């Protein structure tokens, strides 16, 4: 039978307190989706692409994208490479738009 000494109780108490703090504080603040939507114009005669409440990096399906309209509550960065790699072509503020020759991804 195991005996609980004062040392064991202190170690168990510190372990429980550390575990409770980790659960409460977490590993950081999770990313939250931007409220609103990003709208992308590709070329004439194609419908607009709507991306409601974007979060993180969004890859676009083709390289035909020319205009991005930011209708979210946060800045959106536009990249000419997939996976939001490299330096952004532009940072589009809320309620504004940006034109680029082509872009392949954006992050919100």
C-alpha atoms as an extended CHARMM CRD file, in Angstrom:
* protein
*
       108  EXT
         1         1  UNK       CA              0.0000000000        0.0000000000        0.0000000000  PROA      1               0.0000000000
         2         2  UNK       CA              1.3230000000        3.4560000000       -1.0010000000  PROA      2               0.0000000000
         3         3  UNK       CA              1.6750000000        6.1160000000        1.6560000000  PROA      3               0.0000000000
         4         4  UNK       CA              0.9750000000        9.7460000000        0.8600000000  PROA      4               0.0000000000
         5         5  UNK       CA              3.6720000000       11.8030000000        2.4420000000  PROA      5               0.0000000000
         6         6  UNK       CA              3.7770000000       15.5850000000        2.5350000000  PROA      6               0.0000000000
         7         7  UNK       CA              6.2170000000       15.5440000000       -0.4020000000  PROA      7               0.0000000000
         8         8  UNK       CA              3.8500000000       13.3730000000       -2.4870000000  PROA      8               0.0000000000
         9         9  UNK       CA              0.9340000000       15.6960000000       -1.7390000000  PROA      9               0.0000000000
        10        10  UNK       CA              2.9280000000       18.7560000000       -2.8500000000  PROA      10              0.0000000000
        11        11  UNK       CA              4.0050000000       17.0720000000       -6.0880000000  PROA      11              0.0000000000
        12        12  UNK       CA              0.4470000000       15.9130000000       -6.8140000000  PROA      12              0.0000000000
        13        13  UNK       CA             -0.9140000000       19.3850000000       -6.0510000000  PROA      13              0.0000000000
        14        14  UNK       CA              1.6010000000       21.0820000000       -8.3600000000  PROA      14              0.0000000000
        15        15  UNK       CA              0.8940000000       18.5580000000      -11.1200000000  PROA      15              0.0000000000
        16        16  UNK       CA             -2.8620000000       19.1320000000      -10.8290000000  PROA      16              0.0000000000
        17        17  UNK       CA             -2.3940000000       22.9080000000      -10.7930000000  PROA      17              0.0000000000
        18        18  UNK       CA             -0.1600000000       22.7620000000      -13.8830000000  PROA      18              0.0000000000
        19        19  UNK       CA             -2.6880000000       20.6020000000      -15.7100000000  PROA      19              0.0000000000
        20        20  UNK       CA             -5.5450000000       22.9450000000      -14.7940000000  PROA      20              0.0000000000
        21        21  UNK       CA             -3.5480000000       25.9720000000      -15.9740000000  PROA      21              0.0000000000
        22        22  UNK       CA             -2.7570000000       24.2630000000      -19.2750000000  PROA      22              0.0000000000
        23        23  UNK       CA             -6.4390000000       23.5160000000      -19.8360000000  PROA      23              0.0000000000
        24        24  UNK       CA             -7.4530000000       27.0650000000      -18.9540000000  PROA      24              0.0000000000
        25        25  UNK       CA             -4.7590000000       28.9110000000      -20.8840000000  PROA      25              0.0000000000
        26        26  UNK       CA             -4.4260000000       26.5200000000      -23.8090000000  PROA      26              0.0000000000
        27        27  UNK       CA             -1.5580000000       26.5700000000      -26.2700000000  PROA      27              0.0000000000
        28        28  UNK       CA             -2.4480000000       29.9820000000      -27.6480000000  PROA      28              0.0000000000
        29        29  UNK       CA             -5.3830000000       31.7900000000      -29.1000000000  PROA      29              0.0000000000
        30        30  UNK       CA             -6.9100000000       29.9210000000      -32.0360000000  PROA      30              0.0000000000
        31        31  UNK       CA             -7.2790000000       31.8100000000      -35.2980000000  PROA      31              0.0000000000
        32        32  UNK       CA            -10.7130000000       33.2680000000      -35.7930000000  PROA      32              0.0000000000
        33        33  UNK       CA            -12.4280000000       33.6420000000      -39.1120000000  PROA      33              0.0000000000
        34        34  UNK       CA            -12.8400000000       37.1180000000      -40.4980000000  PROA      34              0.0000000000
        35        35  UNK       CA            -16.4680000000       38.2290000000      -40.3740000000  PROA      35              0.0000000000
        36        36  UNK       CA            -17.9890000000       38.9340000000      -43.7780000000  PROA      36              0.0000000000
        37        37  UNK       CA            -16.7620000000       37.6640000000      -47.1170000000  PROA      37              0.0000000000
        38        38  UNK       CA            -14.0690000000       38.0170000000      -49.7380000000  PROA      38              0.0000000000
        39        39  UNK       CA            -15.3300000000       38.3220000000      -53.3150000000  PROA      39              0.0000000000
        40        40  UNK       CA            -13.0490000000       37.4860000000      -56.2550000000  PROA      40              0.0000000000
        41        41  UNK       CA            -13.6100000000       38.5610000000      -59.8630000000  PROA      41              0.0000000000
        42        42  UNK       CA            -11.9170000000       36.2870000000      -62.3940000000  PROA      42              0.0000000000
        43        43  UNK       CA            -12.7500000000       37.2460000000      -65.9790000000  PROA      43              0.0000000000
        44        44  UNK       CA            -15.7650000000       38.5240000000      -67.8830000000  PROA      44              0.0000000000
        45        45  UNK       CA            -18.7230000000       36.1400000000      -68.1470000000  PROA      45              0.0000000000
        46        46  UNK       CA            -17.6720000000       33.9970000000      -65.1570000000  PROA      46              0.0000000000
        47        47  UNK       CA            -19.6250000000       34.3110000000      -61.9210000000  PROA      47              0.0000000000
        48        48  UNK       CA            -18.0230000000       36.0080000000      -58.9360000000  PROA      48              0.0000000000
        49        49  UNK       CA            -16.4410000000       33.6810000000      -56.3600000000  PROA      49              0.0000000000
        50        50  UNK       CA            -17.6170000000       34.2590000000      -52.7790000000  PROA      50              0.0000000000
        51        51  UNK       CA            -15.5770000000       33.1390000000      -49.7630000000  PROA      51              0.0000000000
        52        52  UNK       CA            -17.6900000000       33.6410000000      -46.6210000000  PROA      52              0.0000000000
        53        53  UNK       CA            -15.8980000000       34.1120000000      -43.2860000000  PROA      53              0.0000000000
        54        54  UNK       CA            -12.4050000000       33.2480000000      -44.5730000000  PROA      54              0.0000000000
        55        55  UNK       CA             -9.8500000000       31.9200000000      -42.1200000000  PROA      55              0.0000000000
        56        56  UNK       CA             -6.1380000000       31.4550000000      -42.7350000000  PROA      56              0.0000000000
        57        57  UNK       CA             -4.8290000000       30.8770000000      -46.2550000000  PROA      57              0.0000000000
        58        58  UNK       CA             -7.2170000000       30.2220000000      -49.1490000000  PROA      58              0.0000000000
        59        59  UNK       CA             -5.9010000000       28.8150000000      -52.4190000000  PROA      59              0.0000000000
        60        60  UNK       CA             -7.7400000000       29.7970000000      -55.5700000000  PROA      60              0.0000000000
        61        61  UNK       CA             -8.5150000000       27.2280000000      -58.2370000000  PROA      61              0.0000000000
        62        62  UNK       CA             -7.0300000000       28.9710000000      -61.2980000000  PROA      62              0.0000000000
        63        63  UNK       CA             -4.6970000000       31.8210000000      -62.1690000000  PROA      63              0.0000000000
        64        64  UNK       CA             -7.4850000000       33.8870000000      -63.7430000000  PROA      64              0.0000000000
        65        65  UNK       CA             -8.1030000000       36.0760000000      -60.7120000000  PROA      65              0.0000000000
        66        66  UNK       CA             -7.8070000000       39.8040000000      -61.2080000000  PROA      66              0.0000000000
        67        67  UNK       CA             -9.8220000000       41.6680000000      -58.5520000000  PROA      67              0.0000000000
        68        68  UNK       CA            -10.3460000000       40.9290000000      -54.8680000000  PROA      68              0.0000000000
        69        69  UNK       CA            -12.9570000000       42.7920000000      -52.8320000000  PROA      69              0.0000000000
        70        70  UNK       CA            -12.5950000000       42.6180000000      -49.0620000000  PROA      70              0.0000000000
        71        71  UNK       CA            -15.9890000000       42.7690000000      -47.3730000000  PROA      71              0.0000000000
        72        72  UNK       CA            -14.6490000000       41.4010000000      -44.0800000000  PROA      72              0.0000000000
        73        73  UNK       CA            -13.7670000000       43.1780000000      -40.8660000000  PROA      73              0.0000000000
        74        74  UNK       CA            -10.0000000000       42.4750000000      -41.2210000000  PROA      74              0.0000000000
        75        75  UNK       CA             -7.2050000000       43.1720000000      -43.7150000000  PROA      75              0.0000000000
        76        76  UNK       CA             -6.6950000000       40.4990000000      -46.3910000000  PROA      76              0.0000000000
        77        77  UNK       CA             -3.2910000000       39.7820000000      -47.9750000000  PROA      77              0.0000000000
        78        78  UNK       CA             -3.0880000000       38.7330000000      -51.6450000000  PROA      78              0.0000000000
        79        79  UNK       CA             -0.2630000000       36.4590000000      -52.9170000000  PROA      79              0.0000000000
        80        80  UNK       CA              0.8770000000       35.5270000000      -56.4060000000  PROA      80              0.0000000000
        81        81  UNK       CA              1.8720000000       32.0310000000      -55.2230000000  PROA      81              0.0000000000
        82        82  UNK       CA             -0.2860000000       29.2340000000      -53.8020000000  PROA      82              0.0000000000
        83        83  UNK       CA             -0.3360000000       28.5630000000      -50.0440000000  PROA      83              0.0000000000
        84        84  UNK       CA              0.2450000000       32.2720000000      -49.2850000000  PROA      84              0.0000000000
        85        85  UNK       CA              3.9770000000       31.8540000000      -49.9040000000  PROA      85              0.0000000000
        86        86  UNK       CA              6.2800000000       34.8250000000      -50.3040000000  PROA      86              0.0000000000
        87        87  UNK       CA              5.7150000000       38.5260000000      -49.9660000000  PROA      87              0.0000000000
        88        88  UNK       CA              2.0890000000       39.6550000000      -50.3620000000  PROA      88              0.0000000000
        89        89  UNK       CA              1.2640000000       41.5780000000      -53.5440000000  PROA      89              0.0000000000
        90        90  UNK       CA             -1.1030000000       43.7800000000      -51.5560000000  PROA      90              0.0000000000
        91        91  UNK       CA             -2.8630000000       44.1380000000      -48.2390000000  PROA      91              0.0000000000
        92        92  UNK       CA             -6.5050000000       44.9350000000      -48.8820000000  PROA      92              0.0000000000
        93        93  UNK       CA             -8.2060000000       46.8170000000      -46.0520000000  PROA      93              0.0000000000
        94        94  UNK       CA            -11.8520000000       46.1340000000      -45.1020000000  PROA      94              0.0000000000
        95        95  UNK       CA            -14.4430000000       47.5700000000      -47.5220000000  PROA      95              0.0000000000
        96        96  UNK       CA            -11.8740000000       48.0840000000      -50.2770000000  PROA      96              0.0000000000
        97        97  UNK       CA            -10.6180000000       46.1440000000      -53.2780000000  PROA      97              0.0000000000
        98        98  UNK       CA             -7.3900000000       45.4940000000      -55.1520000000  PROA      98              0.0000000000
        99        99  UNK       CA             -6.4700000000       44.7040000000      -58.7380000000  PROA      99              0.0000000000
       100       100  UNK       CA             -3.5580000000       42.4710000000      -59.7440000000  PROA      100             0.0000000000
       101       101  UNK       CA             -2.5550000000       40.7770000000      -62.9860000000  PROA      101             0.0000000000
       102       102  UNK       CA             -2.9770000000       37.3820000000      -61.3420000000  PROA      102             0.0000000000
       103       103  UNK       CA             -2.9720000000       36.0110000000      -57.8160000000  PROA      103             0.0000000000
       104       104  UNK       CA             -3.2790000000       32.4580000000      -56.5440000000  PROA      104             0.0000000000
       105       105  UNK       CA             -4.0350000000       32.7700000000      -52.8270000000  PROA      105             0.0000000000
       106       106  UNK       CA             -5.1370000000       35.1390000000      -50.0760000000  PROA      106             0.0000000000
       107       107  UNK       CA             -5.0320000000       35.1310000000      -46.3010000000  PROA      107             0.0000000000
       108       108  UNK       CA             -7.4600000000       36.6350000000      -43.8270000000  PROA      108             0.0000000000
